[in-house]
Amino acid sequence: QSNDGGVAISDNGANAWRQTVGMHTTQFYNADKKPGESAYIGGMQDNGTRFLGAEHEPDWRPASPGDGFDSLWNAGDPSLMMSTYQYGIVYLSTDDGTTFRGEHANEPSSFYTNLATVKHDPDVVYVSGFESLDRTDDFGRSWLSRPTTRNQRIAISPADVRRLYSLNSSRVVQTSN
């Protein structure tokens, strides 16, 4: 058994569990790979968002605190990274991870803040919220907010960036405007 508390082992068919000692674990909510390199950014349970900038770097560097959720590397400009924090906060790095700043807040939002983008149009990013769906066409430098109902998860059609799918409550909603 594993969770954000570590790894446990059962020797008797799951009737009793014992916690392992000395094993460092984390639970990733989401991760993305830097285009063309072995570098990664990932949002983790209770450990914020961290990134590994290059193959030769031994440690993951912090990007944002708390629970890190969705994160992505811009497929067109690898010096740009974005990550989300609890309740609609979006962090942005424009310098390949040297600095991260809380650039945008889509509040109120659910605890898990969702990003959506597609690789062939990487500057277009959506962030979910309870009362609005926010879109940037320039990878977080400016945002347009549209009123909407409670968005829990969002996804962009890989065929048409204007087509967005949203899960709110128990239904999937599709929009093209």
N, C-alpha and C positions, 0 to 999 in steps of 0.2 A: 504494500500500500504506500502511496506517496501523495503528498499535498504540500501546501506552503509551509508546513511545520517540519518537513523532512521526509525520511523514508522509514517505514516500519516493516518488520518481518514477522511472519507467523510460522511456527513449526508444527501447528496442530490443526490445519484446515481452517484457519481464520477464527478459531475460538478465542484465542488470545494473541495479542500483538506486543512486540517489544521494539522500542525505538532504536535505530542505529546510532552510533556515536562517531563523531568526527567526519561525517559526510556532509559537505556543504552543498545545499540544493537551493533552487529557486523555481518559481512557477511563472512562466512567460504567458502573458495574455496575447501578445502579438510580437512579431519581429519582421524586419525587412533587411535586405542585403544591399550594400552599396554597389551601384552598377560597375561591372568590370573588375571588382576587387573582392578579396576575402575579408570584408569588414561588415559589421552588423550593428543594428540598433534594435532594442527590444524593450517593451513595457512589461514590468514584473509586479507581481503581488507583493505589496509591502516594501518593495525595494526600489521604487521609482522606475524611471527609464534610464538605461545605460547603453553605452555603445562601445564597440571594439573597433578602433580606427584603422588598424592594419594588422596584417598577419604577424608581424614581429612584436607587436605590443602585448605584454603579458596580462594586463588588467583591463577590465571594463570600466570606462569613465562615466561619471554621473551626468545626466542631461536634465532630469527633473525629479522632484521628491515624491514621497508618498506612494500611492499606487500608480504605476505607469501603465497606460493602456495602449491604444493604437499608436504606432510610430511608422514613419516612412522616410526613405531617402528619395530625393528628387531624381528621377531617371534621366532627365535632360541636363541637370547641373548638380553633380555629386557633392558640391560644397554646401548644398541646402538640405537640411533635415527638419522634420517636424515630429512632435510627440504630444500626447495628451495626458492630462492629469485629471483628477477627480472633478466632477461637476462642471464640465465644459471648458476647462482651461486648456489652451493650446500653447505649447512652447515651440519656438522657432530658432534655428541656428542658421546663419548665413555665411559662416566662416569655417565650415567643415568640422564643427563641434567644439571649437575653441570656447565659444560662449553660447548659452541658451537663454532666451528671455521669454517670459510669459507675455505673448503678444496679443492674445485674443481670448475673450471669455464669452462663450455662448451660454448664458445663464438665464433662467434656471435650466439645468440639464440633469440627466441621470448620472448616477455615480460613475458608471462606465461611459467614458466619452469616446465616441466612434468617429473615425476619419474614413473617407472614401476617396479614391483616386484611380486613375488608369495610367499605365506606363506610357502609352502613346501620346498622352496630353498631360504631362506630369505637373504642370503649374495649376491645373484645375483640381481643387480639393474641397470637399464638403465636410462640415462638422455638424453632428446631430445635437438637437436640443429639445426641450419640452415644448417651447412656444415658437421656436423658429428653426429654420434650416439655413445655415450660413454657407456661403460659397466664396472662394477666392479664385481668381483667374491668374494671379501672380504669386502663387505659393506663399500666401500669408502676409503679404505686404499691405493688402487692403481686402476688406470683406464686404459682401452684400448679404443682408439678412432678409429672409422672407418668412412671414407668419405661417405657421403650420401647427398641426397637432402633434402630440407626444411621439417623437421619433426615438426608438430604442436602438435600432441598427439600420445602417444605410449601406447601399452598394450602387456603383455606377455600372451601367451596361458597357462591356468592353467594346461593343460595336458602335455605340453612340453616346458620347459624354453628356448629351442633353437628357438622356433617359436615366432616371434615378429610381431605385427601388427602396422603399422604406418599410421597416417592420414597426408598427405601432400597436401596442397591446397584443392582439392575437391575429392581426390581419396584415397582409402585404399590400402596399399601395404603390402604384407605378405612376410616375409623372414624366412629362416631357417638356415642361415649361418651368 
